[in-house]
């Protein structure tokens, strides 16, 4: 039985031992104009290059153009014939690669002229083989000046019944980088077999393998394993589905650089056709194989973290600690069941205006609580930690946050309710009140509008305010015990001295999560008897007016009421 060969210096295919590799499939990236197109079963040539014009023939060494036949041009060089075999009947479309092909060069197979020869460039010509008896033959290229190049035993004639792979390609990717022991891929290879791969589905009898070895090593020394059929892809003609694509992944390897490639067989591995990134037409060149870089993974880093719950809390002075939960994601560390190794978590409490790294904050350890999903349900990408937030003995407004470290506390990533870039605006908020002041309003704001114009003595447009109180406002309907008012007055005056009017419950609205109905919305009009410029705001109470929470446009999540954030009212 013959063996197909790739006529590139230093590389001849053989039957190689396979090693265990893991297979993977999927859709390969879209075709790239820089990747050679596949073959089909027609006579169309692969890239349509025109033959060199007479003026394109390289000049001779003495500067003359060689037109009178008395001077000579550069010596042609034949490097490879692809495919390297065909039937004894002839008619196999072959591509001859080399250098210095003249526009009127000829090609012969064991002295018989190649049929329908076209010289596309000084490096490539195509033709169809003449008929010949079975066996290996020399192929020669001759320029009009008589100089020639012969490639010995570079084409093999065999019976028409002998299966052969016409063309193949390492399609994508040309290069990969992974950490030691990580799988690389999927990697895609493409193949064309006349009358076999065209059409829908895998061509029968085609076997594909992916191989890997030391960078630049002979493929005979590589490890090989089967790849799986992936999809049909077009060849030269859109919609012809002339080629079959295969996919496979390489199992993790030790640190170093490696070469990889595809090979295809139609005789169950008796003979193989090797393919690199430029395709099999020009033979196999290990320099054109894919390259796998296996490098140590960078040290782990915190990809994301946040306060999970609660976003706000309230308590009386000296009350029991409040449970606070934070979540963290560290690629390759927190993924999967159980606590990610090397993670340190702490819960901190501070005051508005102080950065969490400052001494005004106090920090206590958090403990691993559970695994939690990340972006994909069931991925268990995050770890959840629980901490106890101590309630201060003094009434007031406080902030809280969580922080995580991967180096035992040398460096920290600070996290608020929005993520891993701490901002006071989105920090957790703790409100501490004196005993006996009743339930607490956790958050409120002027919802709309930010400014108003009204006629003196005439009701203005509606002013809307929103409020949240833990375990009171969430859910359908008005939260029990909440009273809201809208008021106006001079910007220089204490809001407690303004004119206030009870507002009515309007609707439920979502809070931080879609559909949670966490907040209640109120509405009311303002009627001001005297023209002038005023400020306006909302306020809410849960102890029948003994204590009020005043609300401006940016809400109490940014701190207490600020006159700069009050609504602006013009009465004409």
VMD Tcl script that draws the C-alpha trace (Angstrom):
set ca {
  {0.00 0.00 0.00}
  {1.36 3.45 -0.90}
  {1.89 6.24 1.59}
  {0.88 9.82 0.77}
  {3.65 12.29 1.27}
  {4.03 16.01 1.87}
  {7.05 16.98 -0.19}
  {8.52 19.59 2.14}
  {12.12 19.31 3.30}
  {12.40 17.31 6.49}
  {8.72 16.24 6.71}
  {7.27 12.96 5.44}
  {4.02 11.60 6.84}
  {3.85 8.13 8.34}
  {1.66 6.13 10.66}
  {2.10 7.67 14.08}
  {1.03 6.52 17.54}
  {-1.94 8.40 18.97}
  {-2.02 9.82 22.50}
  {-5.04 10.56 24.62}
  {-6.42 14.03 23.88}
  {-9.84 15.40 24.67}
  {-12.23 16.31 21.87}
  {-14.37 19.46 21.63}
  {-16.82 20.80 19.10}
  {-18.62 24.01 18.27}
  {-18.74 26.59 15.55}
  {-15.41 27.85 14.31}
  {-14.91 31.56 13.71}
  {-16.10 32.94 10.40}
  {-13.86 32.50 7.38}
  {-10.92 34.85 7.20}
  {-9.72 36.24 3.88}
  {-6.19 35.39 4.99}
  {-7.00 31.69 5.28}
  {-6.72 29.74 2.00}
  {-10.03 28.60 0.53}
  {-10.75 24.91 0.31}
  {-10.82 22.77 -2.81}
  {-13.87 21.67 -4.73}
  {-14.44 19.16 -7.51}
  {-14.60 21.68 -10.36}
  {-11.90 22.97 -12.63}
  {-11.87 26.50 -11.23}
  {-8.43 27.41 -9.98}
  {-8.13 28.37 -6.37}
  {-7.42 32.08 -6.45}
  {-7.83 33.26 -10.03}
  {-4.37 34.76 -10.31}
  {-3.49 35.67 -13.88}
  {-0.41 34.19 -15.49}
  {2.61 36.52 -15.49}
  {2.83 38.89 -18.43}
  {5.98 38.77 -20.50}
  {7.12 41.93 -18.76}
  {6.81 40.13 -15.39}
  {9.46 37.55 -16.20}
  {12.45 38.24 -13.93}
  {15.40 39.93 -15.59}
  {18.48 37.92 -16.41}
  {21.63 38.29 -14.41}
  {23.24 40.46 -17.10}
  {20.28 42.86 -17.23}
  {18.82 41.70 -20.61}
  {15.20 40.53 -20.89}
  {15.95 37.19 -22.53}
  {13.63 37.91 -25.48}
  {16.18 36.87 -28.16}
  {16.71 33.45 -26.55}
  {20.43 34.00 -26.23}
  {20.40 35.05 -22.60}
  {19.10 33.10 -19.64}
  {16.87 34.01 -16.69}
  {17.00 32.71 -13.14}
  {17.00 28.94 -12.76}
  {13.55 27.56 -11.87}
  {13.14 25.57 -8.67}
  {10.34 23.06 -8.08}
  {9.62 22.61 -4.36}
  {6.41 20.59 -4.09}
  {3.52 18.94 -5.91}
  {0.07 18.92 -4.31}
  {-1.68 16.58 -4.04}
  {1.26 14.16 -4.17}
  {-0.72 11.32 -5.78}
  {-3.45 10.62 -8.34}
  {-5.03 7.96 -10.52}
  {-3.34 6.16 -13.39}
  {-6.07 7.52 -15.67}
  {-4.64 11.02 -15.26}
  {-6.68 14.20 -14.98}
  {-5.78 14.95 -11.35}
  {-5.68 18.71 -10.78}
  {-2.28 19.46 -9.23}
  {-0.50 22.60 -8.06}
  {3.25 22.96 -8.51}
  {5.02 25.31 -6.10}
  {8.52 26.73 -6.40}
  {10.44 29.75 -7.62}
  {11.27 31.48 -10.92}
  {8.57 29.90 -13.11}
  {8.57 31.69 -16.47}
  {5.27 32.68 -18.10}
  {5.74 30.01 -20.82}
  {7.20 27.33 -18.60}
  {6.20 23.68 -19.14}
  {5.75 20.81 -16.71}
  {6.17 17.07 -17.29}
  {5.40 13.91 -15.33}
  {8.01 11.29 -16.17}
  {8.51 13.16 -19.46}
  {4.79 13.39 -20.36}
  {3.41 16.91 -20.64}
  {1.02 18.17 -18.01}
  {-2.38 19.07 -19.52}
  {-3.99 22.54 -19.41}
  {-1.06 24.17 -17.65}
  {-1.50 27.70 -16.36}
  {1.36 29.67 -14.79}
  {-0.32 31.88 -12.19}
  {2.77 33.49 -10.73}
  {6.51 32.91 -10.76}
  {5.92 30.62 -7.73}
  {2.82 28.64 -8.70}
  {1.36 26.79 -11.67}
  {-1.55 24.37 -12.07}
  {-2.36 21.61 -14.54}
  {-3.90 18.14 -14.86}
  {-1.73 15.04 -14.81}
  {-1.22 12.87 -17.92}
  {-2.11 9.18 -17.78}
  {0.65 6.88 -16.52}
  {1.21 3.44 -15.12}
  {1.11 2.97 -11.36}
  {4.18 4.05 -9.42}
  {6.23 7.05 -8.41}
  {7.42 9.48 -11.08}
  {9.68 12.51 -11.33}
  {8.09 15.89 -12.02}
  {10.01 18.56 -13.92}
  {9.49 22.25 -14.72}
  {11.31 23.76 -17.72}
  {11.58 27.45 -18.66}
  {11.74 28.55 -22.33}
  {15.48 29.19 -21.99}
  {16.00 25.48 -21.34}
  {16.74 25.68 -17.64}
  {14.77 23.16 -15.59}
  {14.20 21.73 -12.12}
  {13.28 18.12 -11.34}
  {11.72 16.83 -8.12}
  {12.41 13.13 -7.93}
  {9.62 10.66 -7.05}
  {7.35 13.58 -6.15}
  {4.10 12.16 -7.60}
  {2.64 8.69 -7.26}
  {0.17 7.11 -9.69}
  {-2.18 4.52 -8.26}
  {-5.42 2.76 -9.15}
  {-8.52 4.93 -9.30}
  {-10.03 2.88 -6.48}
  {-7.33 3.99 -4.03}
  {-8.85 6.57 -1.64}
  {-7.13 9.91 -1.27}
  {-7.60 13.19 0.55}
  {-7.45 16.03 -1.96}
  {-6.92 18.97 0.40}
  {-6.94 19.90 4.09}
  {-6.24 22.88 6.30}
  {-5.59 23.79 9.93}
  {-8.34 26.41 9.94}
  {-8.39 28.09 13.37}
  {-6.87 29.23 15.66}
  {-3.31 29.79 14.46}
  {-2.07 30.34 18.01}
  {-3.27 29.60 21.55}
  {-2.11 30.44 25.05}
  {-3.23 28.50 28.12}
  {-2.09 27.81 31.66}
  {-0.41 24.50 32.52}
  {-2.85 21.58 32.61}
  {-5.66 23.68 31.08}
  {-7.40 22.33 27.96}
  {-6.72 24.27 24.74}
  {-9.37 24.63 22.10}
  {-11.50 23.80 20.35}
  {-9.21 23.75 17.31}
  {-10.72 23.40 13.85}
  {-9.50 21.59 10.73}
  {-11.08 21.38 7.26}
  {-10.89 18.72 4.56}
  {-11.98 18.21 0.94}
  {-12.37 14.80 -0.67}
  {-13.74 14.70 -4.20}
  {-17.25 13.19 -4.33}
  {-17.12 12.50 -0.57}
  {-17.21 15.71 1.51}
  {-19.43 17.87 -0.78}
  {-23.02 18.05 0.46}
  {-24.75 17.77 3.80}
  {-23.20 15.88 6.70}
  {-19.88 14.19 7.36}
  {-18.23 12.58 4.35}
  {-18.19 8.79 4.85}
  {-14.85 7.17 5.57}
  {-13.05 10.38 6.53}
  {-10.93 10.18 9.67}
  {-9.48 13.31 11.25}
  {-6.84 13.67 13.92}
  {-5.21 16.54 15.75}
  {-1.60 16.24 16.81}
  {0.73 18.10 19.12}
  {4.45 17.96 19.74}
  {7.44 19.99 20.79}
  {7.77 23.28 18.92}
  {9.26 22.63 15.47}
  {9.54 18.86 16.01}
  {8.90 16.28 13.28}
  {5.18 15.30 13.31}
  {6.33 11.68 13.39}
  {7.19 12.31 17.05}
  {3.89 14.01 17.94}
  {0.93 12.63 19.88}
  {-2.25 12.22 17.80}
  {-5.91 11.62 18.61}
  {-9.19 11.61 16.71}
  {-11.19 14.79 16.09}
  {-14.97 14.90 15.59}
  {-17.04 16.17 12.66}
  {-18.37 19.66 13.33}
  {-20.13 21.30 10.36}
  {-20.19 21.60 6.57}
  {-18.47 24.65 5.12}
  {-18.33 26.10 1.64}
  {-15.37 25.63 -0.65}
  {-14.65 27.87 -3.63}
  {-18.30 28.29 -4.61}
  {-20.75 29.79 -2.08}
  {-23.27 27.21 -1.01}
  {-21.38 24.18 -2.36}
  {-20.70 22.73 1.11}
  {-17.63 21.16 -0.42}
  {-15.63 20.83 2.79}
  {-16.14 19.14 6.14}
  {-14.93 20.82 9.32}
  {-13.65 18.88 12.33}
  {-13.01 20.05 15.89}
  {-10.94 18.88 18.84}
  {-9.35 20.21 22.02}
  {-5.93 19.44 23.43}
  {-5.58 18.27 27.00}
  {-3.49 20.34 29.37}
  {0.25 20.13 29.05}
  {3.30 21.20 30.98}
  {4.79 24.66 30.60}
  {6.44 25.23 27.22}
  {5.77 25.92 23.53}
  {4.27 23.34 21.19}
  {3.30 22.87 17.54}
  {-0.06 21.43 16.50}
  {-1.68 20.45 13.21}
  {-4.39 18.32 11.61}
  {-4.14 15.20 9.46}
  {-6.78 13.30 7.51}
  {-7.09 9.75 6.18}
  {-9.49 7.79 3.99}
  {-8.05 4.35 4.71}
  {-8.51 4.25 8.47}
  {-5.07 5.63 9.19}
  {-3.01 3.58 6.73}
  {-1.99 6.84 5.03}
  {-2.40 10.44 6.15}
  {-2.36 13.92 4.61}
  {-0.89 16.54 6.93}
  {-2.23 20.10 6.98}
  {-0.83 23.35 8.33}
  {-2.21 26.89 8.40}
  {-1.59 27.44 4.68}
  {-3.27 24.21 3.63}
  {-1.92 21.02 2.10}
  {-1.49 22.34 -1.45}
  {2.04 23.55 -0.74}
  {2.99 20.60 1.42}
  {3.39 20.53 5.17}
  {5.78 22.93 6.85}
  {6.10 22.72 10.63}
  {6.86 26.46 10.64}
  {3.27 26.94 9.46}
  {1.76 24.69 12.11}
  {-0.33 26.13 14.93}
  {1.53 27.25 18.04}
  {0.45 26.51 21.60}
  {2.02 28.53 24.41}
  {1.65 26.99 27.85}
  {2.60 29.61 30.40}
  {2.05 29.87 34.14}
  {-1.30 31.39 35.01}
  {-1.15 34.91 36.44}
  {-1.71 35.11 40.19}
  {-5.41 35.09 41.07}
  {-7.16 38.43 41.40}
  {-10.55 39.51 42.63}
  {-12.80 39.84 39.62}
  {-15.88 41.15 41.41}
  {-17.30 41.65 44.89}
  {-20.27 43.41 46.46}
  {-22.54 43.73 49.47}
  {-25.30 41.27 48.65}
  {-27.76 42.13 51.42}
  {-29.02 44.23 53.08}
  {-28.32 47.45 51.16}
  {-29.67 49.50 54.08}
  {-30.38 48.77 57.71}
  {-31.80 50.56 60.76}
  {-31.71 49.90 64.48}
  {-31.96 51.58 67.85}
  {-28.85 52.48 69.81}
  {-27.06 49.40 71.17}
  {-29.28 46.90 69.36}
  {-28.05 43.42 68.43}
  {-25.65 43.15 65.50}
  {-27.14 42.97 62.00}
  {-26.20 40.13 59.66}
  {-24.61 41.43 56.44}
  {-23.70 39.22 53.46}
  {-21.06 39.90 50.83}
  {-20.10 38.00 47.71}
  {-16.82 37.64 45.84}
  {-15.69 36.15 42.54}
  {-12.09 35.06 41.95}
  {-11.54 33.23 38.63}
  {-10.29 29.66 39.13}
  {-10.59 30.08 42.92}
  {-14.21 30.62 43.97}
  {-15.71 28.61 41.10}
  {-17.29 25.32 42.17}
  {-18.42 23.79 45.42}
  {-16.84 24.92 48.69}
  {-14.82 27.89 49.87}
  {-12.18 29.27 47.51}
  {-8.73 28.96 49.02}
  {-6.77 31.98 50.16}
  {-9.70 34.41 50.42}
  {-9.95 36.74 53.44}
  {-13.17 38.71 54.00}
  {-14.02 41.55 56.39}
  {-17.04 43.74 57.16}
  {-16.45 47.41 57.95}
  {-18.45 50.30 59.42}
  {-17.61 53.98 59.06}
  {-19.05 57.47 58.85}
  {-20.00 59.60 55.86}
  {-17.08 61.54 54.39}
  {-14.40 59.04 55.42}
  {-12.81 56.60 52.97}
  {-13.00 52.94 54.05}
  {-9.20 52.67 54.35}
  {-9.12 55.48 56.91}
  {-9.00 55.04 60.68}
  {-12.63 56.20 61.02}
  {-13.68 52.74 59.83}
  {-13.58 49.59 61.97}
  {-13.34 46.11 60.43}
  {-14.28 42.63 61.65}
  {-13.80 39.20 60.11}
  {-16.50 37.60 57.95}
  {-16.94 33.83 57.60}
  {-17.64 31.72 54.53}
  {-21.38 31.03 54.31}
  {-22.28 29.42 50.96}
  {-21.62 29.12 47.25}
  {-23.59 31.43 44.98}
  {-24.18 31.55 41.23}
  {-22.50 34.14 39.07}
  {-23.67 35.12 35.60}
  {-24.88 31.63 34.72}
  {-27.38 29.65 36.74}
  {-25.66 26.75 38.45}
  {-22.08 27.93 37.82}
  {-21.32 28.44 41.55}
  {-18.85 31.13 40.49}
  {-19.09 33.21 43.68}
  {-18.51 32.61 47.37}
  {-20.78 34.26 49.93}
  {-19.51 35.49 53.29}
  {-21.43 36.57 56.40}
  {-20.48 39.19 58.96}
  {-22.06 40.80 62.04}
  {-22.51 44.58 61.74}
  {-22.24 46.07 65.26}
  {-24.79 48.79 66.01}
  {-23.15 51.89 67.57}
  {-24.27 53.26 70.91}
  {-24.80 56.72 69.43}
  {-27.69 57.64 67.14}
  {-26.75 58.80 63.66}
  {-26.07 57.74 60.09}
  {-23.29 55.28 59.30}
  {-21.85 53.53 56.26}
  {-20.82 49.92 55.85}
  {-18.91 47.93 53.22}
  {-17.13 44.62 52.71}
  {-13.56 44.01 51.62}
  {-11.65 41.00 50.32}
  {-7.96 40.07 50.16}
  {-5.96 37.30 48.48}
  {-2.70 38.01 50.34}
  {-3.82 37.71 53.97}
  {-4.71 41.40 54.25}
  {-1.68 43.05 52.67}
  {-3.92 44.49 49.95}
  {-7.70 44.85 49.92}
  {-10.48 45.30 47.39}
  {-13.31 47.41 48.85}
  {-16.86 46.63 47.75}
  {-20.19 48.43 48.07}
  {-23.70 47.50 46.96}
  {-22.79 48.17 43.31}
  {-19.55 46.21 43.02}
  {-15.81 46.29 43.50}
  {-15.22 50.05 43.06}
  {-16.24 51.59 46.35}
  {-18.25 54.82 46.30}
  {-20.00 56.46 49.24}
  {-23.11 56.88 47.08}
  {-23.57 53.11 46.89}
  {-22.22 52.07 50.29}
  {-24.44 50.22 52.72}
  {-26.35 52.63 54.98}
  {-27.05 52.10 58.67}
  {-29.42 54.45 60.53}
  {-29.23 54.35 64.33}
  {-31.95 56.06 66.38}
  {-32.60 56.72 70.01}
  {-34.80 54.18 71.80}
  {-38.56 54.75 71.64}
  {-38.68 56.68 68.37}
  {-40.60 53.87 66.68}
  {-40.08 52.20 63.31}
  {-37.59 53.86 60.99}
  {-37.76 55.15 57.44}
  {-34.77 53.58 55.68}
  {-34.69 55.69 52.51}
  {-36.66 58.38 50.68}
  {-36.32 60.91 47.88}
  {-38.09 63.48 45.71}
  {-38.88 61.41 42.64}
  {-40.17 64.14 40.28}
  {-40.02 66.94 39.26}
  {-36.78 68.67 40.14}
  {-38.33 72.11 39.55}
  {-41.82 73.64 39.34}
  {-43.50 76.82 38.19}
  {-46.98 77.67 39.46}
  {-49.34 80.62 39.77}
  {-49.90 82.15 43.20}
  {-52.85 80.53 44.95}
  {-53.19 77.84 42.27}
  {-52.32 74.18 42.82}
  {-49.10 73.13 41.10}
  {-48.44 69.97 39.17}
  {-48.10 66.86 41.29}
  {-44.86 66.33 43.21}
  {-43.90 62.68 43.66}
  {-41.89 61.17 46.51}
  {-40.73 57.62 47.20}
  {-39.98 55.82 50.45}
  {-38.56 52.50 51.65}
  {-38.87 50.99 55.11}
  {-37.52 47.52 55.84}
  {-40.28 44.87 56.09}
  {-42.94 47.60 55.68}
  {-43.03 48.98 52.15}
  {-41.98 45.88 50.17}
  {-44.91 44.07 48.56}
  {-48.29 45.11 47.18}
  {-50.14 48.06 48.70}
  {-49.27 50.90 51.04}
  {-46.84 50.16 53.86}
  {-48.56 50.33 57.23}
  {-47.86 53.27 59.54}
  {-46.08 55.48 57.01}
  {-47.05 59.14 56.65}
  {-45.67 61.32 53.88}
  {-45.74 65.10 53.43}
  {-44.59 67.56 50.78}
  {-43.51 71.02 51.94}
  {-42.07 74.31 50.75}
  {-40.30 77.30 52.24}
  {-37.40 79.67 51.94}
  {-34.15 77.94 51.11}
  {-32.44 79.71 54.00}
  {-34.92 78.43 56.57}
  {-34.88 75.19 58.54}
  {-37.15 72.75 56.63}
  {-38.90 71.96 59.90}
  {-40.38 75.49 59.72}
  {-41.71 75.12 56.16}
  {-45.36 74.69 55.21}
  {-46.17 70.97 54.95}
  {-49.16 69.11 53.46}
  {-49.96 65.41 53.81}
  {-49.34 63.44 50.60}
  {-51.38 60.49 49.36}
  {-50.17 56.96 48.58}
  {-49.97 56.49 44.80}
  {-48.43 53.16 43.66}
  {-45.85 50.50 44.46}
  {-42.56 50.78 42.58}
  {-39.52 48.53 42.28}
  {-36.42 49.08 44.34}
  {-33.02 47.51 43.58}
  {-34.44 44.39 41.94}
  {-36.98 44.19 39.14}
  {-40.36 43.13 40.49}
  {-39.53 43.52 44.20}
  {-42.13 46.32 44.74}
  {-39.84 47.50 47.53}
  {-40.83 51.19 47.55}
  {-44.06 53.13 48.00}
  {-44.72 56.25 45.94}
  {-46.67 59.27 47.23}
  {-48.04 62.33 45.41}
  {-49.46 65.77 46.23}
  {-49.80 69.29 44.82}
  {-48.40 72.47 46.31}
  {-50.51 75.61 46.66}
  {-48.50 78.72 47.51}
  {-50.38 81.99 48.07}
  {-47.50 84.42 47.52}
  {-45.28 84.88 44.47}
  {-41.58 84.22 44.97}
  {-38.84 81.61 44.84}
  {-38.99 78.64 47.18}
  {-37.45 75.26 47.88}
  {-39.53 72.12 48.30}
  {-38.99 68.58 49.57}
  {-40.64 65.43 50.93}
  {-40.53 64.01 54.43}
  {-41.72 60.74 55.95}
  {-42.44 59.48 59.47}
  {-43.32 56.15 61.03}
  {-43.99 57.43 64.56}
  {-46.85 59.79 63.76}
  {-44.62 62.80 63.39}
  {-42.39 62.50 66.45}
  {-39.43 62.11 64.06}
  {-39.17 62.84 60.34}
  {-36.82 61.79 57.59}
  {-36.34 64.62 55.07}
  {-35.81 63.70 51.42}
  {-34.14 65.58 48.59}
  {-33.49 64.79 44.92}
  {-30.52 62.45 45.36}
  {-32.20 60.59 48.20}
  {-31.10 59.76 51.69}
  {-28.76 57.08 50.33}
  {-26.27 59.90 49.81}
  {-26.63 61.25 53.31}
  {-29.17 63.38 55.06}
  {-31.17 66.21 53.51}
  {-29.20 68.89 51.63}
  {-30.81 72.18 50.60}
  {-28.68 72.10 47.44}
  {-30.60 68.99 46.42}
  {-34.07 70.37 47.22}
  {-36.60 71.01 44.47}
  {-36.86 74.54 43.06}
  {-40.30 76.26 43.02}
  {-41.11 79.50 41.24}
  {-44.50 81.09 42.07}
  {-45.65 83.86 39.69}
}
mol new
graphics top color blue
foreach p $ca { graphics top sphere $p radius 0.5 }
foreach p [lrange $ca 0 end-1] q [lrange $ca 1 end] { graphics top cylinder $p $q radius 0.2 }
display resetview
